[in-house]
Amino acid sequence: MIPMLRRCKDQGTKLFLLTNSFWEYTSTAMNYLYHEQRVDDELQKRNEWVELIAGSCKPAFMLDPYLQLFRVNMQDGSLKNTDGVYEIDALGPDGAKKFLEQGKVFQGGNWQHLHKMLGIRSGDEIMYVGDHLYADVLRSKRTLGWRSMFIMPELEDELRVFAETLPLRNQIAGLRQLREELVIAAEGIRRTEDETDPKTQRILEEIEEDDSTIKRTLSTLAEQWHSAFHPVWGAMFNAGYQDSRFAFYVENYACLYTSRASNIGLSSTKRSYRTTMEMVPHDRLLANPSTRFDDTDPW
């Protein structure tokens, strides 16, 4: 984690830590992270290159523009009032830099203070990394327009199980496609043949029996597939054959998502990330190689 943060800082990225934990807990955790071991209480607590806002009261930090910002004394944890944005403006040119020279650790405040200290005008200049889907990702994206990265530790296990069960998933997809073909075949018969004809009725009954057999098989296979992820909850990103509500929020509000924050260090700060090309259901249908497009008038 620390090498990744140093690399980002060296490449000119401004870093900040926004947490609901108070300074006493945050300093202990950050000291352990920095030194990779427990350190003595007498150690001089340093904050070399990160603007830190503790006790931020997320998601209120992103909603309430009137929350007061306090400066934290790193030696004893005491708080001192600040005038926030007004104080920075009063310091004149390079007001944010002068403001931060007095100390980079704060408590409370709101998004306006953070934007002012970072010297940004628009929320899309921030990429916020968090592990809480609502307080970190959804609210920051919807309210402030921040770019967001969602940290999901379970993702590594989800990917592993998905890869292991891919043959089973492909089998399920194939059977579902077979059911669709049976439905289409039955509809074609009903549209072109006499349904009162005993021969036609027998064919339709056979199709319905085959469909029922496939449906029972699919039920067993789907349960087997979901149980591979978790015996009770199944796959986190799926509910039956559809995306879960969790998947919906991750896909719609997280610009990026990964299993651990240190993965950011695998790419340079110059790396651009682009969305995949989305398709609505009829586009996906036409993109399927087995689909034949027929634009003749059905009537």
Solvent accessible surface area in square Angstrom, and as a share of the most:
residue,aa,sasa,rsa
1,M,82,0.36
2,I,15,0.08
3,P,95,0.60
4,M,17,0.07
5,L,30,0.15
6,R,104,0.38
7,R,97,0.35
8,C,12,0.07
9,K,72,0.30
10,D,122,0.63
11,Q,73,0.33
12,G,64,0.62
13,T,48,0.28
14,K,123,0.52
15,L,23,0.12
16,F,41,0.17
17,L,52,0.26
18,L,9,0.04
19,T,24,0.14
20,N,71,0.36
21,S,37,0.24
22,F,117,0.49
23,W,16,0.05
24,E,104,0.47
25,Y,149,0.57
26,T,7,0.04
27,S,6,0.04
28,T,91,0.53
29,A,44,0.34
30,M,57,0.25
31,N,20,0.10
32,Y,126,0.48
33,L,65,0.32
34,Y,61,0.23
35,H,58,0.26
36,E,147,0.66
37,Q,113,0.50
38,R,218,0.80
39,V,35,0.20
40,D,105,0.54
41,D,130,0.68
42,E,151,0.68
43,L,63,0.31
44,Q,103,0.46
45,K,50,0.21
46,R,133,0.48
47,N,29,0.15
48,E,84,0.38
49,W,40,0.14
50,V,15,0.09
51,E,15,0.07
52,L,6,0.03
53,I,1,0.01
54,A,0,0.00
55,G,4,0.04
56,S,0,0.00
57,C,80,0.48
58,K,28,0.12
59,P,38,0.24
60,A,38,0.29
61,F,0,0.00
62,M,0,0.00
63,L,88,0.44
64,D,50,0.26
65,P,53,0.34
66,Y,192,0.73
67,L,54,0.27
68,Q,83,0.37
69,L,0,0.00
70,F,60,0.25
71,R,23,0.08
72,V,10,0.06
73,N,68,0.35
74,M,50,0.23
75,Q,119,0.53
76,D,102,0.53
77,G,16,0.15
78,S,56,0.36
79,L,81,0.40
80,K,140,0.59
81,N,109,0.56
82,T,5,0.03
83,D,98,0.51
84,G,1,0.01
85,V,35,0.20
86,Y,176,0.67
87,E,41,0.19
88,I,6,0.03
89,D,79,0.41
90,A,86,0.67
91,L,55,0.28
92,G,35,0.33
93,P,115,0.72
94,D,102,0.53
95,G,7,0.06
96,A,23,0.18
97,K,132,0.56
98,K,85,0.36
99,F,0,0.00
100,L,20,0.10
101,E,125,0.56
102,Q,99,0.44
103,G,24,0.23
104,K,57,0.24
105,V,1,0.01
106,F,0,0.00
107,Q,36,0.16
108,G,13,0.13
109,G,0,0.00
110,N,2,0.01
111,W,72,0.25
112,Q,62,0.28
113,H,17,0.07
114,L,0,0.00
115,H,19,0.09
116,K,73,0.31
117,M,8,0.03
118,L,8,0.04
119,G,58,0.56
120,I,29,0.15
121,R,231,0.84
122,S,49,0.32
123,G,8,0.08
124,D,73,0.38
125,E,105,0.47
126,I,8,0.04
127,M,85,0.38
128,Y,12,0.05
129,V,47,0.27
130,G,9,0.09
131,D,101,0.53
132,H,98,0.44
133,L,34,0.17
134,Y,98,0.37
135,A,10,0.08
136,D,6,0.03
137,V,1,0.00
138,L,12,0.06
139,R,34,0.13
140,S,0,0.00
141,K,54,0.23
142,R,134,0.49
143,T,56,0.32
144,L,26,0.13
145,G,33,0.31
146,W,0,0.00
147,R,118,0.43
148,S,0,0.00
149,M,13,0.06
150,F,9,0.04
151,I,20,0.10
152,M,2,0.01
153,P,91,0.57
154,E,87,0.39
155,L,18,0.09
156,E,78,0.35
157,D,67,0.35
158,E,22,0.10
159,L,110,0.55
160,R,124,0.45
161,V,8,0.05
162,F,76,0.32
163,A,67,0.52
164,E,108,0.48
165,T,19,0.11
166,L,73,0.36
167,P,95,0.60
168,L,26,0.13
169,R,87,0.32
170,N,87,0.45
171,Q,93,0.41
172,I,13,0.06
173,A,58,0.45
174,G,40,0.39
175,L,35,0.17
176,R,108,0.39
177,Q,72,0.32
178,L,74,0.37
179,R,67,0.24
180,E,89,0.40
181,E,84,0.38
182,L,31,0.15
183,V,76,0.44
184,I,106,0.54
185,A,48,0.37
186,A,5,0.04
187,E,84,0.38
188,G,20,0.19
189,I,36,0.18
190,R,86,0.31
191,R,178,0.65
192,T,101,0.59
193,E,97,0.43
194,D,86,0.45
195,E,81,0.36
196,T,102,0.59
197,D,55,0.29
198,P,95,0.60
199,K,127,0.54
200,T,9,0.05
201,Q,82,0.36
202,R,132,0.48
203,I,67,0.34
204,L,16,0.08
205,E,99,0.45
206,E,90,0.41
207,I,22,0.11
208,E,96,0.43
209,E,116,0.52
210,D,73,0.38
211,D,28,0.15
212,S,48,0.31
213,T,70,0.41
214,I,19,0.10
215,K,118,0.50
216,R,154,0.56
217,T,57,0.33
218,L,4,0.02
219,S,72,0.46
220,T,87,0.51
221,L,21,0.10
222,A,18,0.14
223,E,121,0.54
224,Q,104,0.46
225,W,9,0.03
226,H,31,0.14
227,S,51,0.33
228,A,47,0.36
229,F,26,0.11
230,H,68,0.30
231,P,113,0.71
232,V,109,0.63
233,W,202,0.71
234,G,7,0.06
235,A,5,0.04
236,M,68,0.31
237,F,40,0.17
238,N,29,0.15
239,A,60,0.47
240,G,46,0.44
241,Y,106,0.40
242,Q,137,0.61
243,D,91,0.47
244,S,14,0.09
245,R,162,0.59
246,F,52,0.22
247,A,7,0.05
248,F,81,0.34
249,Y,61,0.23
250,V,2,0.01
251,E,119,0.53
252,N,77,0.39
253,Y,35,0.13
254,A,10,0.08
255,C,52,0.31
256,L,38,0.19
257,Y,100,0.38
258,T,21,0.12
259,S,11,0.07
260,R,126,0.46
261,A,21,0.17
262,S,38,0.24
263,N,45,0.23
264,I,35,0.18
265,G,17,0.16
266,L,149,0.74
267,S,27,0.18
268,S,44,0.28
269,T,55,0.32
270,K,171,0.73
271,R,131,0.48
272,S,60,0.39
273,Y,103,0.39
274,R,203,0.74
275,T,130,0.76
276,T,114,0.66
277,M,180,0.80
278,E,147,0.66
279,M,82,0.36
280,V,76,0.44
281,P,95,0.60
282,H,114,0.51
283,D,52,0.27
284,R,129,0.47
285,L,111,0.55
286,L,88,0.44
287,A,60,0.47
288,N,57,0.29
289,P,134,0.84
290,S,83,0.53
291,T,43,0.25
292,R,192,0.70
293,F,143,0.60
294,D,78,0.40
295,D,115,0.60
296,T,96,0.56
297,D,114,0.59
298,P,112,0.70
299,W,263,0.92
